[in-house]
């Protein structure tokens, strides 16, 4: 197990470029959610 951290990325699948909130534990992806603070998609 590693440290748990949150990183923010943009989804490249369409022109909406939704913001994503990714929760990582070490190198493992634990959760993907919409980023509620994203100025364009609002989660």
PDB file of N, CA, C, O and CB in Angstrom:
ATOM      1  N   UNK A   1       0.837  -1.196   0.000  1.00  0.00           N
ATOM      2  CA  UNK A   1       0.000   0.000   0.000  1.00  0.00           C
ATOM      3  C   UNK A   1       0.871   1.244   0.000  1.00  0.00           C
ATOM      4  O   UNK A   1       1.991   1.252   0.511  1.00  0.00           O
ATOM      5  CB  UNK A   1      -0.946   0.006   1.214  1.00  0.00           C
ATOM      6  N   UNK A   2       0.323   2.284  -0.584  1.00  0.00           N
ATOM      7  CA  UNK A   2       1.042   3.548  -0.624  1.00  0.00           C
ATOM      8  C   UNK A   2       0.176   4.662  -0.081  1.00  0.00           C
ATOM      9  O   UNK A   2      -0.894   4.434   0.483  1.00  0.00           O
ATOM     10  CB  UNK A   2       1.492   3.872  -2.043  1.00  0.00           C
ATOM     11  N   UNK A   3       0.661   5.850  -0.263  1.00  0.00           N
ATOM     12  CA  UNK A   3      -0.097   7.013   0.190  1.00  0.00           C
ATOM     13  C   UNK A   3      -1.314   7.238  -0.707  1.00  0.00           C
ATOM     14  O   UNK A   3      -1.276   6.951  -1.904  1.00  0.00           O
ATOM     15  CB  UNK A   3       0.799   8.269   0.207  1.00  0.00           C
ATOM     16  N   UNK A   4      -2.386   7.751  -0.120  1.00  0.00           N
ATOM     17  CA  UNK A   4      -3.606   8.064  -0.872  1.00  0.00           C
ATOM     18  C   UNK A   4      -3.548   9.539  -1.243  1.00  0.00           C
ATOM     19  O   UNK A   4      -3.311  10.400  -0.395  1.00  0.00           O
ATOM     20  CB  UNK A   4      -4.910   7.732  -0.039  1.00  0.00           C
ATOM     21  N   UNK A   5      -3.771   9.817  -2.529  1.00  0.00           N
ATOM     22  CA  UNK A   5      -3.735  11.207  -2.982  1.00  0.00           C
ATOM     23  C   UNK A   5      -4.769  11.415  -4.076  1.00  0.00           C
ATOM     24  O   UNK A   5      -5.226  10.460  -4.704  1.00  0.00           O
ATOM     25  CB  UNK A   5      -2.324  11.587  -3.491  1.00  0.00           C
ATOM     26  N   UNK A   6      -5.128  12.657  -4.294  1.00  0.00           N
ATOM     27  CA  UNK A   6      -6.087  13.031  -5.328  1.00  0.00           C
ATOM     28  C   UNK A   6      -5.367  13.858  -6.374  1.00  0.00           C
ATOM     29  O   UNK A   6      -4.630  14.789  -6.053  1.00  0.00           O
ATOM     30  CB  UNK A   6      -7.290  13.816  -4.730  1.00  0.00           C
ATOM     31  N   UNK A   7      -5.591  13.503  -7.639  1.00  0.00           N
ATOM     32  CA  UNK A   7      -5.031  14.269  -8.751  1.00  0.00           C
ATOM     33  C   UNK A   7      -6.173  14.671  -9.674  1.00  0.00           C
ATOM     34  O   UNK A   7      -7.221  14.026  -9.693  1.00  0.00           O
ATOM     35  CB  UNK A   7      -3.944  13.444  -9.525  1.00  0.00           C
ATOM     36  N   UNK A   8      -5.970  15.720 -10.423  1.00  0.00           N
ATOM     37  CA  UNK A   8      -7.009  16.249 -11.306  1.00  0.00           C
ATOM     38  C   UNK A   8      -6.520  16.207 -12.744  1.00  0.00           C
ATOM     39  O   UNK A   8      -5.400  16.614 -13.051  1.00  0.00           O
ATOM     40  CB  UNK A   8      -7.398  17.696 -10.904  1.00  0.00           C
ATOM     41  N   UNK A   9      -7.384  15.706 -13.615  1.00  0.00           N
ATOM     42  CA  UNK A   9      -7.063  15.575 -15.036  1.00  0.00           C
ATOM     43  C   UNK A   9      -8.271  15.986 -15.862  1.00  0.00           C
ATOM     44  O   UNK A   9      -9.351  16.234 -15.326  1.00  0.00           O
ATOM     45  CB  UNK A   9      -6.631  14.125 -15.380  1.00  0.00           C
ATOM     46  N   UNK A  10      -8.075  16.054 -17.169  1.00  0.00           N
ATOM     47  CA  UNK A  10      -9.144  16.371 -18.105  1.00  0.00           C
ATOM     48  C   UNK A  10      -9.399  15.162 -18.987  1.00  0.00           C
ATOM     49  O   UNK A  10      -8.459  14.543 -19.485  1.00  0.00           O
ATOM     50  CB  UNK A  10      -8.790  17.613 -18.961  1.00  0.00           C
ATOM     51  N   UNK A  11     -10.657  14.823 -19.181  1.00  0.00           N
ATOM     52  CA  UNK A  11     -11.034  13.711 -20.049  1.00  0.00           C
ATOM     53  C   UNK A  11     -10.871  14.140 -21.510  1.00  0.00           C
ATOM     54  O   UNK A  11     -11.396  15.183 -21.901  1.00  0.00           O
ATOM     55  CB  UNK A  11     -12.501  13.250 -19.764  1.00  0.00           C
ATOM     56  N   UNK A  12     -10.153  13.358 -22.323  1.00  0.00           N
ATOM     57  CA  UNK A  12      -9.909  13.733 -23.715  1.00  0.00           C
ATOM     58  C   UNK A  12     -10.885  13.107 -24.720  1.00  0.00           C
ATOM     59  O   UNK A  12     -10.666  13.220 -25.926  1.00  0.00           O
ATOM     60  CB  UNK A  12      -8.515  13.350 -24.087  1.00  0.00           C
ATOM     61  N   UNK A  13     -11.945  12.456 -24.257  1.00  0.00           N
ATOM     62  CA  UNK A  13     -12.782  11.664 -25.160  1.00  0.00           C
ATOM     63  C   UNK A  13     -13.717  12.469 -26.052  1.00  0.00           C
ATOM     64  O   UNK A  13     -14.166  11.953 -27.075  1.00  0.00           O
ATOM     65  CB  UNK A  13     -13.588  10.722 -24.367  1.00  0.00           C
ATOM     66  N   UNK A  14     -14.023  13.706 -25.705  1.00  0.00           N
ATOM     67  CA  UNK A  14     -14.877  14.519 -26.572  1.00  0.00           C
ATOM     68  C   UNK A  14     -14.536  15.993 -26.379  1.00  0.00           C
ATOM     69  O   UNK A  14     -13.628  16.333 -25.620  1.00  0.00           O
ATOM     70  CB  UNK A  14     -16.381  14.260 -26.274  1.00  0.00           C
ATOM     71  N   UNK A  15     -15.261  16.854 -27.064  1.00  0.00           N
ATOM     72  CA  UNK A  15     -14.973  18.290 -27.002  1.00  0.00           C
ATOM     73  C   UNK A  15     -15.386  18.943 -25.680  1.00  0.00           C
ATOM     74  O   UNK A  15     -15.038  20.099 -25.440  1.00  0.00           O
ATOM     75  CB  UNK A  15     -15.669  18.989 -28.137  1.00  0.00           C
ATOM     76  N   UNK A  16     -16.111  18.239 -24.825  1.00  0.00           N
ATOM     77  CA  UNK A  16     -16.538  18.811 -23.545  1.00  0.00           C
ATOM     78  C   UNK A  16     -15.383  18.950 -22.557  1.00  0.00           C
ATOM     79  O   UNK A  16     -15.453  19.785 -21.655  1.00  0.00           O
ATOM     80  CB  UNK A  16     -17.630  17.953 -22.933  1.00  0.00           C
ATOM     81  N   UNK A  17     -14.340  18.165 -22.701  1.00  0.00           N
ATOM     82  CA  UNK A  17     -13.154  18.162 -21.827  1.00  0.00           C
ATOM     83  C   UNK A  17     -13.530  18.261 -20.345  1.00  0.00           C
ATOM     84  O   UNK A  17     -13.096  19.172 -19.640  1.00  0.00           O
ATOM     85  CB  UNK A  17     -12.223  19.323 -22.200  1.00  0.00           C
ATOM     86  N   UNK A  18     -14.329  17.325 -19.899  1.00  0.00           N
ATOM     87  CA  UNK A  18     -14.774  17.296 -18.501  1.00  0.00           C
ATOM     88  C   UNK A  18     -13.594  17.149 -17.549  1.00  0.00           C
ATOM     89  O   UNK A  18     -12.615  16.466 -17.849  1.00  0.00           O
ATOM     90  CB  UNK A  18     -15.768  16.150 -18.279  1.00  0.00           C
ATOM     91  N   UNK A  19     -13.705  17.804 -16.395  1.00  0.00           N
ATOM     92  CA  UNK A  19     -12.694  17.674 -15.361  1.00  0.00           C
ATOM     93  C   UNK A  19     -12.912  16.397 -14.576  1.00  0.00           C
ATOM     94  O   UNK A  19     -14.050  16.041 -14.269  1.00  0.00           O
ATOM     95  CB  UNK A  19     -12.713  18.884 -14.428  1.00  0.00           C
ATOM     96  N   UNK A  20     -11.824  15.701 -14.247  1.00  0.00           N
ATOM     97  CA  UNK A  20     -11.884  14.453 -13.499  1.00  0.00           C
ATOM     98  C   UNK A  20     -11.092  14.572 -12.209  1.00  0.00           C
ATOM     99  O   UNK A  20     -10.042  15.213 -12.163  1.00  0.00           O
ATOM    100  CB  UNK A  20     -11.357  13.289 -14.343  1.00  0.00           C
ATOM    101  N   UNK A  21     -11.614  13.944 -11.161  1.00  0.00           N
ATOM    102  CA  UNK A  21     -10.925  13.841  -9.883  1.00  0.00           C
ATOM    103  C   UNK A  21     -10.563  12.374  -9.697  1.00  0.00           C
ATOM    104  O   UNK A  21     -11.449  11.526  -9.586  1.00  0.00           O
ATOM    105  CB  UNK A  21     -11.811  14.381  -8.692  1.00  0.00           C
ATOM    106  N   UNK A  22      -9.274  12.069  -9.661  1.00  0.00           N
ATOM    107  CA  UNK A  22      -8.796  10.699  -9.554  1.00  0.00           C
ATOM    108  C   UNK A  22      -8.201  10.476  -8.174  1.00  0.00           C
ATOM    109  O   UNK A  22      -7.387  11.275  -7.711  1.00  0.00           O
ATOM    110  CB  UNK A  22      -7.758  10.387 -10.651  1.00  0.00           C
ATOM    111  N   UNK A  23      -8.602   9.394  -7.513  1.00  0.00           N
ATOM    112  CA  UNK A  23      -8.024   9.027  -6.228  1.00  0.00           C
ATOM    113  C   UNK A  23      -7.077   7.859  -6.455  1.00  0.00           C
ATOM    114  O   UNK A  23      -7.468   6.816  -6.980  1.00  0.00           O
ATOM    115  CB  UNK A  23      -9.131   8.664  -5.185  1.00  0.00           C
ATOM    116  N   UNK A  24      -5.821   8.051  -6.051  1.00  0.00           N
ATOM    117  CA  UNK A  24      -4.786   7.044  -6.229  1.00  0.00           C
ATOM    118  C   UNK A  24      -4.296   6.569  -4.876  1.00  0.00           C
ATOM    119  O   UNK A  24      -4.177   7.349  -3.932  1.00  0.00           O
ATOM    120  CB  UNK A  24      -3.620   7.596  -7.062  1.00  0.00           C
ATOM    121  N   UNK A  25      -4.012   5.269  -4.796  1.00  0.00           N
ATOM    122  CA  UNK A  25      -3.346   4.718  -3.613  1.00  0.00           C
ATOM    123  C   UNK A  25      -2.062   4.088  -4.112  1.00  0.00           C
ATOM    124  O   UNK A  25      -2.073   3.028  -4.737  1.00  0.00           O
ATOM    125  CB  UNK A  25      -4.256   3.667  -2.841  1.00  0.00           C
ATOM    126  N   UNK A  26      -0.958   4.754  -3.828  1.00  0.00           N
ATOM    127  CA  UNK A  26       0.301   4.336  -4.437  1.00  0.00           C
ATOM    128  C   UNK A  26       0.191   4.550  -5.934  1.00  0.00           C
ATOM    129  O   UNK A  26      -0.033   5.670  -6.393  1.00  0.00           O
ATOM    130  CB  UNK A  26       0.634   2.846  -4.104  1.00  0.00           C
ATOM    131  N   UNK A  27       0.349   3.464  -6.706  1.00  0.00           N
ATOM    132  CA  UNK A  27       0.215   3.544  -8.166  1.00  0.00           C
ATOM    133  C   UNK A  27      -1.136   3.030  -8.647  1.00  0.00           C
ATOM    134  O   UNK A  27      -1.382   2.990  -9.852  1.00  0.00           O
ATOM    135  CB  UNK A  27       1.330   2.755  -8.840  1.00  0.00           C
ATOM    136  N   UNK A  28      -2.015   2.637  -7.730  1.00  0.00           N
ATOM    137  CA  UNK A  28      -3.315   2.062  -8.087  1.00  0.00           C
ATOM    138  C   UNK A  28      -4.408   3.127  -8.136  1.00  0.00           C
ATOM    139  O   UNK A  28      -4.512   3.970  -7.246  1.00  0.00           O
ATOM    140  CB  UNK A  28      -3.701   0.971  -7.090  1.00  0.00           C
ATOM    141  N   UNK A  29      -5.218   3.074  -9.189  1.00  0.00           N
ATOM    142  CA  UNK A  29      -6.368   3.962  -9.325  1.00  0.00           C
ATOM    143  C   UNK A  29      -7.519   3.391  -8.509  1.00  0.00           C
ATOM    144  O   UNK A  29      -7.957   2.268  -8.756  1.00  0.00           O
ATOM    145  CB  UNK A  29      -6.775   4.136 -10.821  1.00  0.00           C
ATOM    146  N   UNK A  30      -8.012   4.154  -7.538  1.00  0.00           N
ATOM    147  CA  UNK A  30      -9.059   3.677  -6.638  1.00  0.00           C
ATOM    148  C   UNK A  30     -10.439   4.219  -7.003  1.00  0.00           C
ATOM    149  O   UNK A  30     -11.443   3.534  -6.810  1.00  0.00           O
ATOM    150  CB  UNK A  30      -8.725   4.060  -5.216  1.00  0.00           C
ATOM    151  N   UNK A  31     -10.494   5.458  -7.536  1.00  0.00           N
ATOM    152  CA  UNK A  31     -11.793   6.067  -7.826  1.00  0.00           C
ATOM    153  C   UNK A  31     -11.641   7.155  -8.889  1.00  0.00           C
ATOM    154  O   UNK A  31     -10.643   7.874  -8.933  1.00  0.00           O
ATOM    155  CB  UNK A  31     -12.419   6.656  -6.539  1.00  0.00           C
ATOM    156  N   UNK A  32     -12.653   7.253  -9.738  1.00  0.00           N
ATOM    157  CA  UNK A  32     -12.736   8.323 -10.736  1.00  0.00           C
ATOM    158  C   UNK A  32     -14.077   9.011 -10.542  1.00  0.00           C
ATOM    159  O   UNK A  32     -15.123   8.361 -10.542  1.00  0.00           O
ATOM    160  CB  UNK A  32     -12.579   7.770 -12.211  1.00  0.00           C
ATOM    161  N   UNK A  33     -14.044  10.324 -10.378  1.00  0.00           N
ATOM    162  CA  UNK A  33     -15.274  11.110 -10.218  1.00  0.00           C
ATOM    163  C   UNK A  33     -15.163  12.373 -11.043  1.00  0.00           C
ATOM    164  O   UNK A  33     -14.069  12.797 -11.417  1.00  0.00           O
ATOM    165  CB  UNK A  33     -15.538  11.454  -8.724  1.00  0.00           C
ATOM    166  N   UNK A  34     -16.309  12.968 -11.320  1.00  0.00           N
ATOM    167  CA  UNK A  34     -16.309  14.275 -11.954  1.00  0.00           C
ATOM    168  C   UNK A  34     -15.806  15.317 -10.970  1.00  0.00           C
ATOM    169  O   UNK A  34     -16.121  15.253  -9.781  1.00  0.00           O
ATOM    170  CB  UNK A  34     -17.714  14.640 -12.462  1.00  0.00           C
ATOM    171  N   UNK A  35     -15.033  16.268 -11.450  1.00  0.00           N
ATOM    172  CA  UNK A  35     -14.489  17.339 -10.613  1.00  0.00           C
ATOM    173  C   UNK A  35     -15.529  18.444 -10.468  1.00  0.00           C
ATOM    174  O   UNK A  35     -15.780  19.184 -11.419  1.00  0.00           O
ATOM    175  CB  UNK A  35     -13.169  17.903 -11.216  1.00  0.00           C
ATOM    176  N   UNK A  36     -16.132  18.563  -9.301  1.00  0.00           N
ATOM    177  CA  UNK A  36     -17.173  19.569  -9.056  1.00  0.00           C
ATOM    178  C   UNK A  36     -16.650  20.995  -9.162  1.00  0.00           C
ATOM    179  O   UNK A  36     -17.429  21.922  -9.380  1.00  0.00           O
ATOM    180  CB  UNK A  36     -17.780  19.358  -7.688  1.00  0.00           C
ATOM    181  N   UNK A  37     -15.348  21.181  -9.012  1.00  0.00           N
ATOM    182  CA  UNK A  37     -14.746  22.513  -9.092  1.00  0.00           C
ATOM    183  C   UNK A  37     -14.322  22.882 -10.514  1.00  0.00           C
ATOM    184  O   UNK A  37     -13.844  23.994 -10.741  1.00  0.00           O
ATOM    185  CB  UNK A  37     -13.546  22.591  -8.170  1.00  0.00           C
ATOM    186  N   UNK A  38     -14.489  21.980 -11.463  1.00  0.00           N
ATOM    187  CA  UNK A  38     -14.112  22.262 -12.846  1.00  0.00           C
ATOM    188  C   UNK A  38     -14.978  23.395 -13.393  1.00  0.00           C
ATOM    189  O   UNK A  38     -16.204  23.345 -13.293  1.00  0.00           O
ATOM    190  CB  UNK A  38     -14.253  20.991 -13.727  1.00  0.00           C
ATOM    191  N   UNK A  39     -14.347  24.407 -13.966  1.00  0.00           N
ATOM    192  CA  UNK A  39     -15.083  25.599 -14.409  1.00  0.00           C
ATOM    193  C   UNK A  39     -15.976  25.350 -15.620  1.00  0.00           C
ATOM    194  O   UNK A  39     -16.905  26.120 -15.863  1.00  0.00           O
ATOM    195  CB  UNK A  39     -14.114  26.700 -14.733  1.00  0.00           C
ATOM    196  N   UNK A  40     -15.717  24.297 -16.379  1.00  0.00           N
ATOM    197  CA  UNK A  40     -16.522  24.012 -17.565  1.00  0.00           C
ATOM    198  C   UNK A  40     -17.598  22.963 -17.310  1.00  0.00           C
ATOM    199  O   UNK A  40     -18.765  23.178 -17.639  1.00  0.00           O
ATOM    200  CB  UNK A  40     -15.630  23.553 -18.691  1.00  0.00           C
ATOM    201  N   UNK A  41     -17.213  21.824 -16.723  1.00  0.00           N
ATOM    202  CA  UNK A  41     -18.169  20.712 -16.591  1.00  0.00           C
ATOM    203  C   UNK A  41     -18.865  20.659 -15.234  1.00  0.00           C
ATOM    204  O   UNK A  41     -19.931  20.053 -15.120  1.00  0.00           O
ATOM    205  CB  UNK A  41     -17.459  19.406 -16.828  1.00  0.00           C
ATOM    206  N   UNK A  42     -18.290  21.277 -14.205  1.00  0.00           N
ATOM    207  CA  UNK A  42     -18.860  21.280 -12.846  1.00  0.00           C
ATOM    208  C   UNK A  42     -19.167  19.874 -12.341  1.00  0.00           C
ATOM    209  O   UNK A  42     -20.147  19.665 -11.627  1.00  0.00           O
ATOM    210  CB  UNK A  42     -20.132  22.118 -12.814  1.00  0.00           C
ATOM    211  N   UNK A  43     -18.344  18.935 -12.708  1.00  0.00           N
ATOM    212  CA  UNK A  43     -18.465  17.561 -12.209  1.00  0.00           C
ATOM    213  C   UNK A  43     -19.395  16.734 -13.000  1.00  0.00           C
ATOM    214  O   UNK A  43     -19.592  15.558 -12.692  1.00  0.00           O
ATOM    215  CB  UNK A  43     -18.905  17.553 -10.811  1.00  0.00           C
TER     216      UNK A  43
END
